[in-house]
Amino acid sequence: MIKIWGRNTSSNVQKAMWAVGELGIEHTRLDVGGAFGKNKEAPYLAMNPNGLVPTLEEDGFLLWESNSIVRYLAGKHDKNSVLEPKDPRQRGLASQWMDWQLSVVGTAITPAFWGLIRTTPEKRDMAAIKTSQDKTTEAMLMLESQLAKTAYVAGPAFSYGDIPVGVMAYRYRQLVPGRPATPNLERWFGLISKRKAFHDHVGSIPLT
């Protein structure tokens, strides 16, 4: 049975769990990180030297880095192309948007998340939060442009490319009030938010 080590409030753990849910994989999730700790202890560091979550364990095989876990799960367990596109170009585009989530939107939104969710009001750096919100909006306008051309990030069908970006969009809609109109993004978010696996592992979990 697959084990996913990591707390369910982590955006990176949510990616892995969303993929597990889409694929209907039998699994166990173990609380690690945040208030649960354990991620800096020797047993966990032996699995993941970064001390971060998630870590996947399957039959003695260990894997960390959330987007790699999503791709691995699809590569091994996706028998019906639920997540991994068959077309190599769409597969490449799905990976492109997964990497974009890490390099662009993830780094943009992190200061707003920490400032608004993890920092008490009297200690917030509102200038840094505003800069983060503006950068996140710029990133999401790139996504808006893509979704004006395709139903999902990589083409006409849902894929693993939508998972990391979808987790960030869920946070964007809560952390950036007064954002510009993005009808294509809202259409797409309406579709992904109706998916049971999204609801179970992302949409029903408050930001903490």
N, CA and C of each residue as an Amber inpcrd file, in Angstrom:
protein
   624
   0.8380000  -1.1980000   0.0000000   0.0000000   0.0000000   0.0000000
   0.8720000   1.2470000   0.0000000   0.4450000   2.2480000  -0.7280000
   1.1520000   3.5220000  -0.7590000   0.9730000   4.2590000   0.5550000
   2.0580000   4.8580000   1.0190000   2.0040000   5.7800000   2.1420000
   2.4070000   7.1690000   1.6500000   1.6580000   8.1680000   2.0710000
   2.0180000   9.5540000   1.8160000   2.2790000  10.1850000   3.1740000
   3.5190000  10.6020000   3.3710000   3.9100000  11.2340000   4.6230000
   3.7440000  12.7450000   4.4670000   2.8660000  13.3330000   5.2980000
   2.6900000  14.7770000   5.2580000   1.3110000  15.1990000   5.7260000
   1.2300000  16.3650000   6.3330000  -0.0330000  16.9100000   6.8480000
  -0.9240000  17.3490000   5.6930000  -2.2200000  17.2640000   5.8880000
  -3.1420000  17.5260000   4.7810000  -3.3030000  19.0110000   4.4620000
  -2.7850000  19.9030000   5.3170000  -2.8780000  21.3380000   5.0470000
  -1.7420000  21.8520000   4.1680000  -0.7500000  21.0410000   3.9120000
   0.3560000  21.4370000   3.0430000  -0.0850000  21.4300000   1.5830000
   0.1840000  22.5130000   0.8740000  -0.1950000  22.5590000  -0.5430000
   0.5080000  21.4690000  -1.3380000   1.7330000  21.1400000  -0.9720000
   2.4600000  20.1050000  -1.7010000   1.9020000  18.7190000  -1.4180000
   1.5050000  18.4760000  -0.1850000   0.8530000  17.2050000   0.1340000
  -0.4880000  17.1160000  -0.5900000  -1.1930000  18.2360000  -0.6780000
  -2.4900000  18.2470000  -1.3570000  -2.3670000  17.8330000  -2.8210000
  -1.2830000  18.2100000  -3.4750000  -1.0780000  17.7760000  -4.8640000
  -1.0500000  16.2500000  -4.9460000  -0.2170000  15.6570000  -4.0860000
  -0.0820000  14.1980000  -4.1030000  -1.4050000  13.5170000  -3.7660000
  -2.0990000  14.0420000  -2.7720000  -3.3520000  13.4260000  -2.3590000
  -4.4440000  13.5960000  -3.4190000  -4.4600000  14.7260000  -4.0940000
  -5.4140000  14.9260000  -5.1900000  -5.1840000  13.8710000  -6.2670000
  -3.9130000  13.6300000  -6.6080000  -3.6020000  12.6050000  -7.6110000
  -4.0160000  11.2220000  -7.1290000  -3.7400000  10.9040000  -5.8690000
  -4.1560000   9.6260000  -5.2980000  -5.6740000   9.4700000  -5.3990000
  -6.3860000  10.5470000  -5.0880000  -7.8360000  10.5030000  -5.1480000
  -8.3650000  10.3040000  -6.5560000  -7.7830000  10.9890000  -7.5160000
  -8.2180000  10.8400000  -8.9120000  -8.0260000   9.4190000  -9.3990000
  -6.9440000   8.7950000  -8.9630000  -6.6010000   7.4580000  -9.4500000
  -7.2200000   6.3460000  -8.6070000  -7.8440000   6.7140000  -7.4870000
  -8.4860000   5.7020000  -6.6480000  -7.5150000   4.7060000  -6.0550000
  -6.3380000   5.1770000  -5.6540000  -5.2970000   4.2890000  -5.1450000
  -5.4970000   4.0380000  -3.6580000  -5.4050000   2.7880000  -3.2560000
  -5.4390000   2.4670000  -1.8330000  -4.2000000   3.0680000  -1.1710000
  -4.3890000   3.7400000  -0.0600000  -3.2830000   4.4920000   0.5110000
  -3.4950000   4.7450000   1.9970000  -2.4200000   5.1890000   2.6220000
  -2.4610000   5.7140000   3.9790000  -1.6970000   7.0290000   3.9830000
  -2.2600000   8.0520000   4.6130000  -1.5440000   9.3130000   4.7840000
  -1.1880000   9.4520000   6.2600000   0.0570000   9.8390000   6.5300000
   0.5320000   9.9720000   7.9030000   0.8800000  11.4260000   8.1760000
   0.3890000  11.9650000   9.2740000   0.6140000  13.3660000   9.6120000
   2.0680000  13.6040000   9.9980000   2.7250000  14.4580000   9.2270000
   4.1050000  14.8510000   9.4690000   4.2180000  16.3180000   9.0680000
   5.0480000  17.0620000   9.7770000   5.2820000  18.4610000   9.4450000
   4.3140000  19.3950000  10.1440000   4.6670000  20.6750000  10.1610000
   3.8260000  21.6580000  10.8190000   3.6870000  21.3400000  12.2950000
   2.4670000  21.4190000  12.8040000   2.2180000  21.1680000  14.2230000
   2.5370000  19.7280000  14.6240000   2.5790000  18.8270000  13.6570000
   2.8400000  17.4140000  13.9590000   4.3310000  17.1220000  14.1160000
   5.1800000  17.9890000  13.5690000   6.6160000  17.7660000  13.6730000
   7.0560000  16.5000000  12.9630000   8.1010000  15.8770000  13.4810000
   8.6910000  14.6060000  13.0320000   9.5200000  14.7540000  11.7530000
   9.3040000  15.8250000  10.9740000   9.9920000  15.9250000   9.6850000
  11.4760000  16.2640000   9.8180000  11.9090000  16.6910000  10.9930000
  13.3280000  16.9710000  11.2040000  14.0000000  15.8900000  12.0670000
  13.2520000  14.8360000  12.3310000  13.7970000  13.7340000  13.1150000
  14.4810000  12.7190000  12.2060000  15.4010000  11.9770000  12.7870000
  16.2460000  11.0790000  11.9950000  15.4670000  10.0820000  11.1350000
  14.4270000   9.4320000  11.6510000  13.7260000   8.4580000  10.8010000
  13.1450000   9.0910000   9.5330000  12.5790000  10.3010000   9.6780000
  12.0170000  10.9430000   8.4820000  13.1230000  11.4390000   7.5580000
  14.1780000  12.0190000   8.1320000  15.2790000  12.5160000   7.3090000
  15.9660000  11.3960000   6.5420000  15.8960000  10.1730000   7.0740000
  16.4540000   9.0310000   6.3440000  15.6570000   8.7550000   5.0720000
  14.3790000   9.1270000   5.0750000  13.5460000   8.9710000   3.8780000
  13.6600000  10.1830000   2.9650000  13.6910000  11.3630000   3.5630000
  13.6880000  12.6130000   2.8030000  14.6650000  13.5660000   3.4680000
  15.8780000  13.6820000   2.9480000  16.9010000  14.5030000   3.6040000
  16.5800000  15.9850000   3.6260000  15.5980000  16.4120000   2.8390000
  15.1850000  17.8150000   2.8710000  14.3780000  18.1460000   4.1130000
  13.7910000  17.1310000   4.7360000  12.9450000  17.3780000   5.8920000
  11.6490000  18.0720000   5.5430000  11.2100000  17.9190000   4.3050000
   9.9810000  18.5480000   3.8350000   8.9350000  17.4780000   3.5320000
   7.7110000  17.9140000   3.3080000   6.6390000  16.9880000   2.9290000
   6.1230000  17.3920000   1.5530000   5.6090000  16.4060000   0.7870000
   5.3790000  15.0080000   1.1490000   6.5510000  14.1140000   0.8020000
   6.4830000  12.9050000   1.3360000   7.3150000  11.7940000   0.8780000
   6.3840000  10.6330000   0.5580000   6.6170000   9.9970000  -0.5690000
   5.8560000   8.8050000  -0.9640000   6.6850000   7.5780000  -0.6380000
   6.0220000   6.5700000  -0.0980000   6.6460000   5.2760000   0.1570000
   5.7760000   4.1940000  -0.4610000   6.3810000   3.3580000  -1.3000000
   5.6450000   2.2630000  -1.9330000   6.5600000   1.0690000  -2.0990000
   6.2800000   0.0260000  -1.3540000   7.0450000  -1.2280000  -1.4590000
   8.5390000  -0.9800000  -1.3410000   8.9260000  -0.1550000  -0.3760000
  10.3360000   0.1260000  -0.1500000  10.8990000   1.2420000  -1.0060000
  10.1540000   1.6920000  -1.9920000  10.5880000   2.7930000  -2.8560000
  10.1770000   4.1090000  -2.2230000  11.1090000   5.0680000  -2.1830000
  10.8580000   6.3740000  -1.6010000  11.0140000   7.4520000  -2.6640000
  10.1230000   8.4310000  -2.6180000  10.1780000   9.5260000  -3.5870000
   9.7040000  10.7990000  -2.9100000  10.4630000  11.8930000  -3.0990000
  10.0110000  13.1900000  -2.6290000  10.0200000  14.1770000  -3.7820000
   9.5340000  15.3760000  -3.5260000   9.2010000  16.4240000  -4.4920000
   7.7920000  16.1540000  -5.0330000   6.8880000  17.0600000  -4.6920000
   5.4590000  16.8210000  -4.9100000   5.0950000  16.5980000  -6.3710000
   5.6320000  17.4130000  -7.2750000   5.2610000  17.2390000  -8.6790000
   5.8110000  15.9360000  -9.2460000   6.9900000  15.5380000  -8.7740000
   7.5370000  14.2360000  -9.1880000   6.6560000  13.0990000  -8.6910000
   6.1250000  13.2390000  -7.4910000   5.2260000  12.2170000  -6.9540000
   3.9690000  12.1070000  -7.8120000   3.4070000  13.2420000  -8.1970000
   2.2100000  13.2270000  -9.0460000   2.4980000  12.5200000 -10.3710000
   3.6250000  12.8400000 -10.9850000   3.9630000  12.2010000 -12.2670000
   4.2350000  10.7110000 -12.0900000   4.8830000  10.3440000 -10.9920000
   5.1430000   8.9340000 -10.7300000   3.8390000   8.1570000 -10.5660000
   2.9280000   8.6960000  -9.7800000   1.6500000   8.0210000  -9.5640000
   0.9100000   7.8130000 -10.8750000   0.9320000   8.8450000 -11.7240000
   0.2690000   8.7170000 -13.0190000   0.9750000   7.6880000 -13.8940000
   2.2940000   7.7390000 -13.8980000   3.0550000   6.8170000 -14.7400000
   2.8560000   5.3670000 -14.3590000   2.6960000   5.0990000 -13.0620000
   2.5670000   3.7110000 -12.6190000   1.1250000   3.2430000 -12.5110000
   0.2340000   4.1260000 -12.0750000  -1.1120000   3.6770000 -11.6950000
  -2.2270000   4.1740000 -12.6180000  -1.9000000   5.0250000 -13.5630000
  -2.9390000   5.6100000 -14.4210000  -3.1460000   4.7300000 -15.6510000
  -4.0270000   3.7630000 -15.5320000  -4.2480000   2.8060000 -16.6180000
  -5.2060000   3.3330000 -17.6750000  -5.9530000   4.3810000 -17.3470000
  -6.9810000   4.8860000 -18.2650000  -6.7570000   6.3300000 -18.6850000
  -5.5170000   6.7980000 -18.5730000  -5.1740000   8.1740000 -18.9490000
  -6.0570000   9.2030000 -18.2410000  -6.2980000   8.9630000 -16.9630000
  -7.0550000   9.9220000 -16.1530000  -6.2360000  11.1860000 -15.9400000
  -4.9400000  11.0270000 -15.7080000  -4.0740000  12.1640000 -15.4080000
  -3.0080000  12.4250000 -16.4560000  -2.4330000  11.3700000 -17.0110000
  -1.3070000  11.5350000 -17.9230000  -1.7870000  11.5160000 -19.3690000
  -1.6220000  12.6380000 -20.0910000  -2.0760000  12.6640000 -21.4820000
  -1.3170000  11.6500000 -22.3390000  -2.0280000  11.0230000 -23.2600000
  -1.3750000  10.0980000 -24.1900000  -0.5480000  10.8470000 -25.2250000
  -1.0560000  11.9910000 -25.6620000  -0.3600000  12.7810000 -26.6670000
   0.9030000  13.3960000 -26.0660000   2.0820000  13.1790000 -26.6970000
   3.3210000  13.6730000 -26.0930000   3.3850000  15.1930000 -25.9730000
   2.7410000  15.9130000 -26.8840000   2.7590000  17.3720000 -26.7810000
   1.9110000  17.8450000 -25.6110000   0.7450000  17.2380000 -25.4390000
  -0.0780000  17.6000000 -24.2940000   0.6020000  17.1750000 -22.9930000
   1.3040000  16.0550000 -23.0260000   2.0430000  15.6140000 -21.8440000
   3.1550000  16.6170000 -21.5080000   3.8180000  17.1070000 -22.5410000
   4.8470000  18.1140000 -22.3270000   4.2770000  19.4080000 -21.7690000
   3.1170000  19.8210000 -22.2850000   2.4790000  21.0350000 -21.7800000
   2.0280000  20.8670000 -20.3310000   1.5450000  19.6730000 -19.9950000
   1.1460000  19.4230000 -18.6070000   2.3440000  19.5740000 -17.6740000
   3.4830000  19.0130000 -18.0620000   4.6960000  19.1490000 -17.2570000
   5.1580000  20.6020000 -17.2050000   5.0180000  21.3040000 -18.3190000
   5.3980000  22.7160000 -18.3590000   4.6520000  23.5160000 -17.2920000
   3.3410000  23.3180000 -17.2070000   2.5510000  24.0780000 -16.2440000
   2.8070000  23.6210000 -14.8180000   3.1710000  22.3700000 -14.6310000
   3.5750000  21.9140000 -13.3070000   4.8520000  22.6210000 -12.8680000
   5.8110000  22.7310000 -13.7910000   7.0590000  23.4160000 -13.4660000
   6.8200000  24.9100000 -13.2590000   5.9250000  25.4960000 -14.0390000
   5.5690000  26.9130000 -13.8820000   4.9960000  27.1680000 -12.4920000
   4.2030000  26.2400000 -12.0040000   3.6620000  26.4060000 -10.6510000
   4.7890000  26.5480000  -9.6370000   5.8410000  25.7660000  -9.7790000
   6.9480000  25.8300000  -8.8300000   7.7790000  27.0920000  -9.0050000
   8.1070000  27.4170000 -10.2400000   9.0730000  28.4880000 -10.4780000
   8.4690000  29.8820000 -10.4850000   7.1810000  29.9970000 -10.8060000
   6.5720000  31.3170000 -10.9550000   5.5030000  31.5760000  -9.8980000
   4.3800000  30.8850000  -9.9990000   3.2580000  31.2510000  -9.1180000
   3.4980000  30.8400000  -7.6700000   4.1710000  29.7240000  -7.4490000
   4.4380000  29.3110000  -6.0750000   5.3080000  30.3020000  -5.3250000
   6.3650000  30.7800000  -5.9810000   7.2390000  31.7540000  -5.3350000
   6.5450000  33.1020000  -5.1780000   5.6510000  33.4250000  -6.1050000
   4.9380000  34.7070000  -6.0210000   3.9740000  34.7390000  -4.8450000
   3.2430000  33.6630000  -4.6170000   2.1600000  33.6860000  -3.6340000
   2.6240000  33.3950000  -2.2060000   3.7900000  32.8200000  -2.0370000
   4.2320000  32.4000000  -0.7110000   4.2690000  33.5380000   0.3170000
   4.8270000  34.7280000   0.0020000   4.8190000  35.7920000   1.0230000
   3.4240000  36.2170000   1.4370000   2.4670000  36.2380000   0.5140000
   1.0890000  36.5850000   0.8800000   0.5020000  35.5170000   1.8010000
   0.7790000  34.2510000   1.5050000   0.2750000  33.1820000   2.3590000
   0.8390000  33.3020000   3.7710000   2.1440000  33.4440000   3.8710000
   2.7580000  33.5260000   5.1940000   2.3090000  34.7850000   5.9270000
   2.2020000  35.8810000   5.1810000   1.8220000  37.1310000   5.8150000
   0.3970000  37.1510000   6.3140000  -0.5220000  36.5750000   5.5550000
  -1.9410000  36.6380000   5.8940000  -2.4290000  35.4610000   6.7150000
  -1.8020000  34.3140000   6.5720000  -2.2860000  33.1050000   7.2380000
  -1.4240000  32.7340000   8.4420000  -0.1290000  32.8970000   8.3290000
   0.7780000  32.4200000   9.3740000   1.3170000  33.5300000  10.2850000
   0.9420000  34.7920000  10.0210000   1.4620000  35.9170000  10.7950000
   0.3130000  36.6580000  11.4580000   0.4750000  36.9970000  12.7100000
  -0.5660000  37.7540000  13.4090000  -0.6650000  39.1540000  12.8110000
  -1.8670000  39.7630000  12.8480000  -2.0730000  41.0470000  12.1790000
  -1.0740000  42.1320000  12.5490000  -0.7130000  42.2140000  13.8140000
   0.1840000  43.2920000  14.2400000   1.6160000  43.1260000  13.7350000
   1.9540000  41.9390000  13.2500000   3.3180000  41.6910000  12.7680000
   3.3980000  41.6000000  11.2410000   2.2940000  41.8390000  10.5600000
   2.2870000  41.6760000   9.1080000   3.0330000  42.8080000   8.4020000
   3.7830000  42.4430000   7.3840000   4.4340000  43.4140000   6.4970000
   3.5040000  43.6120000   5.3010000   2.6510000  44.6090000   5.3820000
   1.6230000  44.7830000   4.3700000   2.2040000  45.1380000   3.0050000
   3.3450000  45.8080000   2.9850000   3.9810000  46.1330000   1.6980000
   4.4450000  44.8580000   1.0030000   5.0370000  43.9540000   1.7750000
   5.4970000  42.6820000   1.1890000   4.3060000  41.8450000   0.7420000
   3.2350000  41.8640000   1.5130000   2.0290000  41.1240000   1.1300000
   1.4560000  41.6730000  -0.1630000   1.4020000  43.0000000  -0.2780000
   0.8600000  43.6220000  -1.4950000   1.7180000  43.2790000  -2.7090000
   3.0250000  43.3140000  -2.5450000   3.9120000  42.9360000  -3.6540000
   3.6570000  41.5010000  -4.0770000   3.5090000  40.6200000  -3.0940000
   3.2320000  39.2120000  -3.3890000   1.9000000  39.0540000  -4.1070000
   0.8880000  39.7570000  -3.6560000  -0.4180000  39.6860000  -4.3030000
  -0.3470000  40.1650000  -5.7490000   0.3980000  41.2310000  -5.9820000
   0.5290000  41.7670000  -7.3430000   1.2620000  40.7840000  -8.2520000
   2.3370000  40.1960000  -7.7480000   3.0880000  39.2230000  -8.5410000
   2.2430000  37.9840000  -8.8370000   1.4600000  37.5770000  -7.8530000
   0.5910000  36.4110000  -8.0610000  -0.4630000  36.7140000  -9.1140000
  -1.0160000  37.9040000  -9.0690000  -2.0080000  38.2990000 -10.0700000
  -1.3960000  38.3050000 -11.4620000  -0.1830000  38.8200000 -11.5940000
   0.4990000  38.7940000 -12.8960000   0.6460000  37.3640000 -13.3940000
   1.0140000  36.4710000 -12.5010000   1.1650000  35.0690000 -12.8870000
  -0.1680000  34.4790000 -13.3200000  -1.2070000  34.7630000 -12.5680000
  -2.5060000  34.1930000 -12.8890000  -3.0840000  34.7690000 -14.1860000
  -2.6710000  35.9420000 -14.5580000  -3.0980000  36.4820000 -15.8560000
  -2.4530000  35.7080000 -17.0070000  -1.2670000  35.1400000 -16.7760000
  -0.6740000  34.2330000 -17.7710000  -1.5520000  32.9960000 -17.9270000
  -1.9850000  32.4710000 -16.8020000  -2.8670000  31.3050000 -16.8370000
  -4.1820000  31.6510000 -17.5210000  -4.7170000  32.8220000 -17.2370000
  -5.9470000  33.2780000 -17.8860000  -5.8010000  33.2630000 -19.4040000
  -4.6530000  33.7240000 -19.8910000  -4.4180000  33.7460000 -21.3390000
  -4.3920000  32.3410000 -21.9220000  -3.7720000  31.4150000 -21.2030000
  -3.7360000  30.0280000 -21.6720000  -5.1340000  29.4370000 -21.7190000
  -5.9080000  29.6990000 -20.6660000  -7.2370000  29.1030000 -20.5700000
  -8.2460000  29.7670000 -21.5000000  -7.8570000  30.8430000 -22.1430000
  -8.6770000  31.4000000 -23.2210000  -8.5640000  30.5520000 -24.4800000
  -7.5150000  29.7240000 -24.5360000  -7.2580000  28.9080000 -25.7310000
  -7.5680000  27.4260000 -25.5280000  -7.5000000  26.9550000 -24.2850000
  -7.7240000  25.5320000 -24.0080000  -8.6360000  25.3820000 -22.7910000
  -9.3760000  24.3060000 -22.7560000 -10.3020000  24.0740000 -21.6440000
  -9.5570000  23.8470000 -20.3330000  -8.4410000  23.1240000 -20.4120000
  -7.5880000  22.8620000 -19.2620000  -6.1760000  23.2960000 -19.6180000
  -5.2510000  23.2230000 -18.6770000  -3.9450000  23.8500000 -18.9310000
  -3.1870000  23.2090000 -20.0870000  -3.3680000  21.9140000 -20.3100000
  -2.5950000  21.2250000 -21.3380000  -3.4050000  20.8760000 -22.5800000
  -4.6910000  21.2510000 -22.5940000  -5.4980000  20.8990000 -23.7550000
  -6.9570000  20.7410000 -23.4010000  -7.6650000  19.8840000 -24.1320000
  -9.1130000  19.7720000 -23.9540000  -9.5550000  18.9570000 -22.7470000
  -8.6330000  18.2320000 -22.1190000  -9.0110000  17.3380000 -21.0240000
  -8.2080000  17.6340000 -19.7650000  -8.7900000  17.3200000 -18.6210000
  -8.1030000  17.4200000 -17.3440000  -6.8750000  16.5280000 -17.3560000
  -5.7890000  16.9920000 -16.7380000  -4.5640000  16.2010000 -16.6600000
  -3.8240000  16.5350000 -15.3760000  -2.7080000  15.8590000 -15.1490000
  -1.9340000  16.1760000 -13.9570000  -1.3620000  17.5780000 -13.9920000
  -1.3180000  18.2030000 -15.1560000  -0.8920000  19.5970000 -15.2170000
  -1.8030000  20.5340000 -14.4590000  -3.0720000  20.1710000 -14.3280000
  -4.0340000  21.0240000 -13.6340000  -3.9160000  20.9330000 -12.1120000
  -3.2580000  19.9120000 -11.6090000  -3.2590000  19.6940000 -10.1630000
  -2.4420000  20.7340000  -9.4110000  -1.1450000  20.9080000  -9.6940000
  -0.4010000  21.9210000  -8.9380000  -0.9410000  23.3350000  -9.1580000
  -1.3310000  23.6310000 -10.3850000  -1.8630000  24.9560000 -10.6970000
  -3.2020000  25.1550000  -9.9980000  -4.0030000  24.0910000  -9.9230000
  -5.2970000  24.1820000  -9.2580000  -5.1700000  24.4510000  -7.7710000
  -4.1760000  23.8480000  -7.1300000  -3.9440000  24.1080000  -5.7080000
  -3.5910000  25.5770000  -5.5010000  -2.7570000  26.1330000  -6.3830000
  -2.3930000  27.5470000  -6.2690000  -3.5850000  28.4560000  -6.5590000
  -4.4190000  28.0810000  -7.5120000  -5.6000000  28.8960000  -7.8240000
  -6.5520000  28.9390000  -6.6400000  -6.6820000  27.8280000  -5.9340000
  -7.5140000  27.7820000  -4.7300000  -7.0190000  28.8010000  -3.7090000
  -5.7030000  28.9050000  -3.5570000  -5.1310000  29.8640000  -2.6060000
  -5.2420000  31.2990000  -3.1280000  -4.9980000  31.4760000  -4.3970000
  -5.0840000  32.8100000  -5.0070000  -6.4450000  33.4340000  -4.7720000
  -7.5010000  32.6710000  -4.9560000  -8.8500000  33.2170000  -4.8280000
  -9.1680000  33.6260000  -3.3890000  -8.4100000  33.1250000  -2.4210000
  -8.6130000  33.5040000  -1.0250000  -7.6390000  34.5750000  -0.5390000
  -6.4530000  34.6010000  -1.1290000  -5.4000000  35.4810000  -0.6410000
  -5.3000000  36.8040000  -1.3920000  -5.9630000  36.9030000  -2.5380000
  -5.8630000  38.1190000  -3.3490000  -7.2690000  38.6730000  -3.5900000
  -7.7620000  39.4980000  -2.6830000  -9.0670000  40.1340000  -2.8950000
  -8.9410000  41.2410000  -3.9420000 -10.0430000  41.6130000  -4.5430000
 -10.0210000  42.6910000  -5.5240000  -9.2120000  42.3650000  -6.7600000
  -9.0970000  41.0870000  -7.0800000  -8.3210000  40.6860000  -8.2460000
  -9.0910000  41.0100000  -9.5260000  -8.3860000  41.1490000 -10.6540000
  -9.0650000  41.4730000 -11.9080000  -9.9460000  40.3300000 -12.3970000
 -10.8610000  40.6690000 -13.2680000 -11.7400000  39.6490000 -13.8480000
 -10.9200000  38.6700000 -14.6800000 -11.1340000  37.3880000 -14.4340000
 -10.4650000  36.3220000 -15.1970000 -11.5170000  35.2620000 -15.5320000
 -12.3530000  35.5360000 -16.5280000 -13.4700000  34.6230000 -16.8030000
 -13.0340000  33.2260000 -17.2050000 -11.9260000  33.1150000 -17.9040000
 -11.4820000  31.7880000 -18.3220000 -10.9420000  30.9870000 -17.1420000
 -10.2020000  31.6510000 -16.2760000  -9.7090000  30.9960000 -15.0730000
 -10.8830000  30.5690000 -14.1910000 -11.8770000  31.4270000 -14.0620000
 -13.0310000  31.0860000 -13.2290000 -13.8170000  29.9170000 -13.8200000
 -13.9310000  29.8790000 -15.1420000 -14.5970000  28.7410000 -15.7960000
 -13.8620000  27.4470000 -15.4880000 -12.5450000  27.4890000 -15.6670000
 -11.7020000  26.3130000 -15.4020000 -11.7610000  25.9240000 -13.9350000
 -11.6590000  26.9060000 -13.0310000 -11.7030000  26.5880000 -11.6100000
 -13.0510000  25.9810000 -11.2290000 -14.1020000  26.4420000 -11.8640000
 -15.4070000  25.8470000 -11.6240000 -15.4330000  24.3720000 -11.9800000
 -14.7300000  24.0000000 -13.0390000 -14.6670000  22.5970000 -13.4510000
 -13.8510000  21.7580000 -12.4790000 -12.6560000  22.2400000 -12.1460000
 -11.7930000  21.4100000 -11.3000000 -12.3350000  21.3220000  -9.8730000
 -13.0050000  22.3790000  -9.4150000 -13.4870000  22.3730000  -8.0350000
 -14.6780000  21.4410000  -7.8360000 -15.2780000  20.9780000  -8.9310000
 -16.3730000  20.0120000  -8.8460000 -15.8690000  18.5700000  -8.7640000
 -14.5800000  18.3830000  -8.9560000 -14.0240000  17.0410000  -8.9060000
 -13.9390000  16.5710000  -7.4520000 -14.3710000  15.3540000  -7.2040000
 -14.4210000  14.8390000  -5.8360000 -13.0480000  14.8560000  -5.1760000
 -12.0210000  14.4800000  -5.9270000 -10.6800000  14.4270000  -5.3470000
 -10.1890000  15.8190000  -4.9600000 -10.5590000  16.8260000  -5.7360000
 -10.2200000  18.2040000  -5.3610000 -10.9210000  18.5720000  -4.0620000
 -12.2160000  18.3030000  -4.0010000 -12.9770000  18.6520000  -2.7990000
 -12.4260000  17.9510000  -1.5680000 -12.1310000  16.6700000  -1.7010000
 -11.6910000  15.8870000  -0.5530000 -10.3350000  16.3310000  -0.0180000
  -9.4230000  16.7100000  -0.9230000  -8.0270000  16.9230000  -0.5130000
  -7.5530000  18.3600000  -0.6290000  -8.3680000  19.2450000  -1.1970000
  -7.9760000  20.6510000  -1.3360000  -9.1010000  21.5710000  -0.8630000
 -10.2160000  21.5390000  -1.5670000 -11.2700000  22.5160000  -1.3630000
 -11.9470000  22.4810000  -0.0160000 -11.9090000  21.3640000   0.6670000
 -12.5500000  21.2520000   1.9840000 -11.6050000  21.5380000   3.1320000
 -10.3540000  21.8930000   2.8190000  -9.3480000  22.0870000   3.8630000
  -9.0050000  23.5720000   3.9880000  -9.2870000  24.1890000   5.1240000
  -8.9890000  25.6190000   5.3010000  -7.4960000  25.9040000   5.2190000
  -7.1590000  27.1250000   4.8160000  -5.7550000  27.5390000   4.8190000
  -5.3100000  27.7700000   6.2540000  -4.2400000  27.0960000   6.6280000
  -3.6860000  27.2660000   7.9820000  -2.1800000  27.2700000   7.9160000
